[in-house]
Amino acid sequence: MMTNISVLVSGRGTNLQSVIDAIENGDISGAKIVAVISDKKEAYALTRAKNHNIPGIFADPKSFSSREAYDDCLLDILKENKTDLVLLAGYLRIITGRLTLAYENKMINIHPSLLPAFPGLHAQKQALEYGVKVSGCTVHLVEPALDGGPVILQKTVPVLPGDTEETLAARILIEENKAYPEAVKLFVENKLRINGRNVTILE
């Protein structure tokens, strides 16, 4: 049975690319990206979608009177594409309960910190200012609370002397590009069991 994946994006789409590559090289089988939806018209992620013959959709938030109305539009697009799994890949808008409830345990995000530490924007800057010795990324299920859903998996990187926000972000991104396809593969292969906040990965 094919898992239809839709991806919400706002920017470069490097994590989108990592999932596309994993599907195309056969590492993730039984899955297909059916739509890439952006809230930014110039997002390079839409170009990545076009390069791989994936439908790219720009949904302009300025055309809607509220966050809820915008998410209703997204929900319509997701349903039209028979979406089974929603990925947030550098998507910078706050998701409302309309989407999270409609895709409960079927919406995944990746965040550049070891959650619950440093949620929200500029996670790498937060980590450096706090003085942590280890940072990384978290793939998690999406719930109404910002960056608050159950953790699927995490990968770590050391924080090095002299690190800047940019250098730390670059090292974390390398791990993000490994972690996201890994988590998607686990979902597609039905190897995730969710019990409250605990996500168990089956062998």
C-alpha positions in Angstrom: 0.0 0.0 0.0 1.4 3.4 -1.0 1.8 6.1 1.6 1.0 9.5 0.1 3.2 12.3 1.6 2.6 16.0 1.4 5.4 18.4 2.5 4.9 21.9 3.9 7.8 24.2 3.2 8.9 27.9 3.5 12.5 28.0 2.3 15.4 26.1 0.8 14.0 22.6 1.2 17.2 20.7 2.1 15.2 18.3 4.3 12.6 17.9 1.6 15.5 17.0 -0.8 16.8 14.4 1.7 13.4 12.6 1.6 13.0 12.9 -2.1 16.5 11.3 -2.5 15.6 8.5 -0.1 12.5 7.7 -2.0 14.2 7.9 -5.4 17.1 5.7 -4.4 14.8 3.1 -2.9 15.8 3.5 0.8 12.2 4.5 1.4 9.8 2.2 -0.5 6.1 2.3 -0.6 5.9 6.0 -0.4 5.4 8.9 -2.8 5.5 12.7 -2.4 2.2 13.9 -3.9 2.5 17.6 -3.1 4.9 20.3 -1.9 3.0 23.2 -0.5 4.7 26.5 0.3 3.6 29.7 2.0 6.4 31.6 0.2 6.2 32.1 -3.6 9.9 32.2 -4.0 10.8 29.2 -1.8 13.5 27.2 -3.5 11.8 24.1 -2.2 9.2 24.6 -5.0 12.0 24.5 -7.5 13.2 21.2 -6.0 9.7 19.8 -6.3 9.6 20.9 -10.0 13.0 19.3 -10.7 11.6 16.0 -9.5 8.2 16.3 -11.2 6.4 16.7 -7.9 3.4 19.1 -7.9 4.3 22.4 -6.2 1.6 24.6 -4.7 2.0 28.2 -3.5 -0.8 29.0 -1.0 -0.6 32.7 -0.2 -1.3 33.4 3.5 -2.1 37.0 2.7 -5.2 35.9 0.9 -6.8 34.6 4.1 -8.4 36.5 7.0 -7.0 34.3 9.7 -4.6 31.5 10.5 -7.5 29.1 10.8 -8.9 30.0 7.4 -5.4 29.5 5.9 -5.1 26.1 7.5 -8.6 25.2 6.2 -7.2 25.8 2.8 -4.2 23.6 3.4 -6.4 20.9 4.8 -8.5 21.0 1.6 -5.3 20.6 -0.5 -4.0 17.7 1.7 -7.3 15.9 1.4 -7.5 16.5 -2.4 -4.1 14.8 -2.6 -5.2 11.9 -0.4 -2.4 12.7 2.0 -1.5 10.0 4.6 1.5 11.7 6.1 2.3 15.4 6.4 5.9 16.6 6.7 7.0 20.0 7.9 10.3 20.8 6.3 11.5 24.2 7.2 7.9 25.4 7.5 7.9 28.6 9.4 4.2 29.2 10.1 2.5 28.2 13.4 0.1 25.3 12.7 -3.4 25.5 14.2 -5.4 22.8 15.8 -7.4 22.3 12.6 -4.4 20.7 11.0 -2.8 18.9 14.0 -6.1 17.2 14.9 -6.9 16.2 11.4 -3.5 14.6 11.1 -3.0 13.5 14.7 0.1 11.2 14.8 0.4 11.6 11.0 2.3 14.9 11.0 6.0 15.1 11.5 8.4 18.0 12.1 12.2 18.3 12.4 13.7 20.9 14.7 17.4 22.0 15.1 17.8 21.3 18.8 17.4 18.5 21.3 13.9 19.2 22.3 12.4 20.1 24.7 15.5 22.4 24.9 15.3 25.5 22.7 12.0 25.4 20.9 10.9 28.0 18.4 13.1 30.2 16.2 16.9 30.6 16.3 17.4 27.3 18.2 21.1 27.3 17.4 21.6 30.8 18.8 19.7 29.8 21.9 21.9 26.8 22.4 25.1 28.9 22.1 23.8 31.6 24.4 22.9 29.0 27.0 26.4 27.4 26.8 25.5 23.8 26.1 28.2 21.4 25.1 26.0 19.2 22.9 23.2 20.1 20.5 21.5 18.4 17.6 18.1 17.8 16.0 14.8 16.2 16.9 12.2 14.6 14.7 8.9 14.7 16.5 5.2 14.3 16.0 3.3 17.6 15.7 0.9 18.7 18.4 -0.8 22.1 19.0 2.0 23.0 21.5 5.0 24.6 19.6 7.7 22.0 19.1 6.0 20.0 21.8 5.0 16.7 20.2 6.4 13.2 21.1 10.0 12.6 20.0 10.6 10.0 17.3 14.4 10.2 17.2 17.2 12.6 17.9 20.8 13.0 16.6 23.5 14.9 18.4 26.5 17.1 17.5 29.1 18.6 19.8 29.2 22.4 20.3 32.8 23.4 19.5 34.8 26.3 20.8 34.4 29.3 18.5 31.1 28.0 17.0 28.8 30.6 15.6 25.1 30.2 14.9 26.0 29.5 11.3 28.7 26.9 11.9 26.6 25.0 14.4 23.5 25.2 12.1 25.5 23.7 9.3 26.7 20.7 11.3 23.2 20.1 12.7 21.8 20.3 9.2 24.0 17.4 8.1 22.3 15.3 10.8 18.8 16.6 10.0 19.3 15.3 6.4 20.0 11.9 7.9 17.3 11.9 10.6 14.3 13.0 8.5 14.4 10.2 5.9 15.1 7.7 8.7 11.9 8.8 10.6 9.8 8.9 7.4 11.0 5.3 6.6 10.0 4.2 10.1 6.5 5.7 9.7 6.0 4.2 6.2 7.1 0.8 7.4 4.6 1.0 10.3 7.4 0.7 12.9 6.3 3.5 15.2 4.2 2.7 18.3 2.9 5.8 20.2 1.9 5.6 23.8 1.3 9.1 25.2 4.6 10.9 25.0 6.6 7.7 24.4 7.3 6.6 20.8 8.7 3.0 20.5 10.6 2.0 17.4 10.0 -1.6 16.4 12.8 -3.8 15.1 
